[in-house]
Amino acid sequence: MSGTTTRRPTLGALWLSTTLLCGLGVASSQESDPLRFFVCGEVRFFAQACAPPAAPEPLFTPETVGPETPPLLLRLLQEPTVDNARAFAAWQQARQARMSEVQGLLRALSRQGQHP
């Protein structure tokens, strides 16, 4: 008989806790907010309770791609939009045209140096 008397308080405590938890769950679902114990899911003992969320770091920065990266290329890598791609392509085309012009000038000077 002593076995049944020890089970009743345990079953009663289980029933009571289940009833209370289910009751809290129903009340919180009616308010459309889940049951929460803390404002945020992180516990800090020696700092601010809930730190603001950190902003995601950009994938491409001057430190990660190189300090001499052209600004238009960096902008295109950070924000790959059609406008940024067009701006970079136009800059690249102008750059290539200037390099071709300089190479032609150097060739001409080289030919003049070979034929006195």
matplotlib code that plots the C-alpha trace (Angstrom):
import matplotlib.pyplot as plt

x = [0.0, 2.9, 3.7, 0.3, 0.5, 3.9, 2.6, -0.4, 1.6, 3.8, 0.9, -0.9, 2.2, 2.5, -1.2, -1.0, 2.1, 0.7, -2.5, -0.7, 1.6, -1.2, -3.3, -0.4, 0.1, -3.6, -3.5, -0.3, -1.6, -4.7, -2.5, -0.5, 2.8, 4.7, 5.5, 8.9, 10.9, 13.5, 13.3, 16.2, 17.5, 20.9, 21.9, 24.8, 25.9, 28.4, 27.1, 24.0, 21.2, 20.3, 22.8, 21.5, 21.9, 25.2, 25.1, 26.4, 29.8, 30.1, 31.8, 34.0, 35.9, 39.1, 40.8, 39.6, 40.0, 43.0, 43.7, 44.1, 40.8, 39.0, 36.0, 33.7, 34.7, 34.3, 30.9, 29.9, 31.1, 29.3, 26.1, 25.8, 23.1, 22.7, 23.6, 26.8, 27.7, 27.1, 29.2, 32.1, 31.9, 32.0, 35.0, 36.8, 36.2, 37.5, 40.5, 41.3, 41.0, 43.5, 45.9, 45.7, 46.4, 49.5, 50.8, 50.5, 52.4, 55.1, 55.4, 55.8, 58.5, 60.2, 60.3, 61.7, 64.4, 65.4, 65.6, 67.7]
y = [0.0, 2.3, 2.1, 3.6, 6.4, 7.6, 7.6, 9.8, 12.9, 12.4, 11.9, 14.8, 17.1, 15.9, 16.6, 20.0, 21.1, 19.8, 21.7, 24.9, 24.7, 24.0, 26.8, 29.2, 28.0, 28.6, 32.1, 33.0, 31.7, 33.8, 36.9, 35.7, 36.0, 32.9, 32.3, 33.9, 34.1, 36.6, 39.4, 37.8, 34.3, 35.2, 35.4, 37.7, 38.0, 40.9, 42.8, 44.4, 41.9, 42.0, 43.4, 44.8, 42.5, 43.0, 44.2, 41.7, 42.4, 43.0, 40.2, 42.6, 45.4, 47.2, 45.0, 41.7, 42.4, 44.7, 48.3, 49.3, 47.9, 50.3, 51.9, 50.9, 47.3, 47.3, 48.8, 46.2, 43.4, 44.8, 45.7, 43.6, 45.6, 46.3, 49.9, 49.1, 46.5, 49.0, 51.7, 49.2, 48.0, 51.5, 52.3, 49.1, 49.9, 53.4, 52.0, 49.5, 52.1, 54.3, 51.4, 50.6, 54.3, 54.3, 51.0, 52.4, 55.5, 53.4, 51.2, 54.3, 55.7, 52.3, 52.3, 55.8, 54.8, 51.8, 53.9, 57.0]
z = [0.0, 0.6, -3.2, -4.2, -1.7, -3.1, -6.6, -6.0, -5.1, -8.1, -10.5, -8.9, -9.4, -13.0, -13.7, -12.0, -13.9, -17.2, -16.6, -15.7, -18.7, -21.1, -19.6, -20.2, -23.7, -24.5, -23.0, -24.9, -28.2, -27.9, -27.7, -30.7, -28.7, -27.7, -24.1, -23.4, -20.2, -21.5, -24.0, -26.0, -26.0, -24.7, -21.0, -20.1, -16.5, -16.7, -19.7, -21.2, -21.0, -24.7, -27.1, -30.3, -33.3, -35.0, -38.6, -41.0, -42.3, -46.1, -48.0, -50.0, -48.3, -49.2, -46.5, -48.0, -51.8, -51.7, -50.9, -54.5, -55.7, -58.1, -56.3, -59.2, -58.9, -55.1, -55.4, -58.0, -55.7, -52.7, -54.6, -57.7, -59.6, -63.3, -62.9, -61.0, -63.6, -66.4, -64.7, -64.1, -67.7, -69.1, -66.9, -67.9, -71.6, -71.2, -69.3, -72.0, -74.7, -72.8, -72.3, -76.1, -76.9, -74.5, -76.0, -79.5, -78.4, -76.8, -80.0, -82.1, -79.8, -79.9, -83.7, -83.8, -81.4, -83.6, -86.8, -86.3]

ax = plt.figure().add_subplot(projection="3d")
ax.plot(x, y, z, "-o")
ax.set_aspect("equal")
plt.show()
